[in-house]
Amino acid sequence: MIDETPLSASLSERRNSLEKHLQTRPDQRDLKERHILLDTNVAPSLQAASQGLARQSTTDSLKKHLEKRPDREVLIDRNILPAVNAAPALQAHARELEKNMRADSLEQKIQHRPQPDELISHGILGDDPRTL
């Protein structure tokens, strides 16, 4: 079976299709917002070099800031990072456990603290009732 449709019909369809696409073509501002076109005032022949210099400048800036970045130990000392070595999924449970252990320890110390009479007899507290 041979297709005998005239070529002129397909050319007119192509032309219509092209016109249709040109009508829905995004404008220059939209292309710049979507970062398809560069938004520069540099000549097109220099745009690649300008973009390369901008990328190199950004790379150098990142390297400089990463070199100044404090170590993990410094961040732990400043209480920026937790000192917990547990997996991230377990860190919340580890903090909760540490908090409960601290509360239990304080409760135990409060229960075993000496009475005021004992402190007076050891000379730690005075006999003045206002200091009790």
C-alpha positions as CSV (number, residue, x, y, z in Angstrom):
1,M,0.0,0.0,0.0
2,I,1.4,3.4,-1.0
3,D,0.6,6.7,0.6
4,E,-0.5,9.0,-2.2
5,T,-1.5,12.0,-0.1
6,P,0.0,15.2,-1.7
7,L,3.1,16.7,0.0
8,S,1.6,20.2,-0.2
9,A,-0.9,19.3,2.5
10,S,1.8,18.2,4.9
11,L,3.8,21.4,4.2
12,S,0.7,23.6,5.0
13,E,0.2,21.5,8.1
14,R,3.8,22.1,9.1
15,R,3.5,25.8,8.4
16,N,0.3,26.0,10.5
17,S,2.0,24.1,13.3
18,L,5.0,26.4,13.2
19,E,2.8,29.4,13.3
20,K,0.9,28.0,16.2
21,H,4.1,27.3,18.1
22,L,5.4,30.8,17.4
23,Q,2.2,32.3,18.8
24,T,2.6,30.4,22.1
25,R,6.3,31.1,22.3
26,P,7.4,32.5,25.7
27,D,8.7,36.0,25.7
28,Q,12.3,37.0,26.6
29,R,11.4,38.0,30.2
30,D,9.9,34.6,30.9
31,L,12.9,32.8,29.5
32,K,15.2,34.9,31.7
33,E,13.0,34.2,34.8
34,R,13.3,30.4,34.0
35,H,17.1,30.8,33.6
36,I,17.0,29.7,30.0
37,L,18.3,33.0,28.7
38,L,21.1,34.8,30.5
39,D,20.1,38.2,32.0
40,T,23.3,40.0,31.2
41,N,24.4,43.1,29.4
42,V,27.5,41.3,28.1
43,A,28.0,40.7,24.4
44,P,27.0,37.2,23.4
45,S,30.5,36.3,22.4
46,L,31.7,37.1,25.9
47,Q,28.8,35.5,27.9
48,A,30.4,32.1,28.2
49,A,33.6,33.7,29.6
50,S,31.6,35.9,31.9
51,Q,29.6,32.9,33.2
52,G,32.8,30.9,33.7
53,L,34.3,33.8,35.8
54,A,31.2,34.1,37.9
55,R,31.2,30.3,38.5
56,Q,34.9,30.4,39.4
57,S,34.3,33.3,41.8
58,T,31.5,31.4,43.5
59,T,33.7,28.3,43.8
60,D,36.5,30.3,45.3
61,S,34.1,31.9,47.8
62,L,32.8,28.5,48.9
63,K,36.3,27.1,49.3
64,K,37.3,30.1,51.4
65,H,34.2,29.7,53.7
66,L,34.6,25.9,54.0
67,E,38.3,26.4,55.1
68,K,37.1,28.8,57.8
69,R,34.4,26.4,58.9
70,P,34.9,25.2,62.5
71,D,35.6,21.5,63.3
72,R,32.9,19.2,64.8
73,E,34.6,19.3,68.2
74,V,34.5,23.1,68.3
75,L,30.8,23.0,67.4
76,I,30.1,20.5,70.2
77,D,32.1,22.7,72.7
78,R,29.9,25.7,71.7
79,N,26.7,23.5,72.1
80,I,25.8,24.0,68.5
81,L,26.0,20.2,67.7
82,P,24.9,17.5,70.1
83,A,27.6,15.4,71.7
84,V,25.5,12.3,71.0
85,N,27.1,9.8,68.6
86,A,23.9,8.0,68.0
87,A,22.2,7.6,64.6
88,P,20.0,10.6,63.7
89,A,16.8,8.6,64.2
90,L,17.9,7.7,67.8
91,Q,19.2,11.2,68.8
92,A,15.8,12.4,70.1
93,H,15.5,9.2,72.3
94,A,19.1,9.7,73.5
95,R,18.4,13.3,74.5
96,E,15.2,12.2,76.3
97,L,17.1,9.4,78.1
98,E,19.8,11.8,79.2
99,K,17.2,14.3,80.5
100,N,15.5,11.6,82.5
101,M,18.8,10.3,83.9
102,R,19.7,13.9,85.0
103,A,16.3,14.3,86.6
104,D,16.7,11.0,88.5
105,S,20.2,12.0,89.6
106,L,19.0,15.3,90.9
107,E,16.1,13.7,92.7
108,Q,18.4,11.2,94.3
109,K,20.8,13.9,95.5
110,I,17.9,16.0,96.9
111,Q,16.6,13.0,98.9
112,H,20.0,12.4,100.4
113,R,20.9,16.0,101.2
114,P,21.6,16.7,104.9
115,Q,19.0,18.3,107.1
116,P,19.6,21.9,108.4
117,D,20.3,20.6,111.9
118,E,23.2,18.5,110.6
119,L,24.6,21.5,108.7
120,I,24.4,23.7,111.8
121,S,26.2,21.0,113.8
122,H,29.0,20.9,111.2
123,G,29.3,24.7,111.2
124,I,28.2,25.1,107.6
125,L,25.0,27.0,108.5
126,G,24.7,29.6,111.3
127,D,22.1,29.5,114.1
128,D,20.2,32.4,112.6
129,P,16.7,31.2,111.5
130,R,16.7,33.6,108.5
131,T,19.5,31.6,106.8
132,L,17.5,28.4,106.9
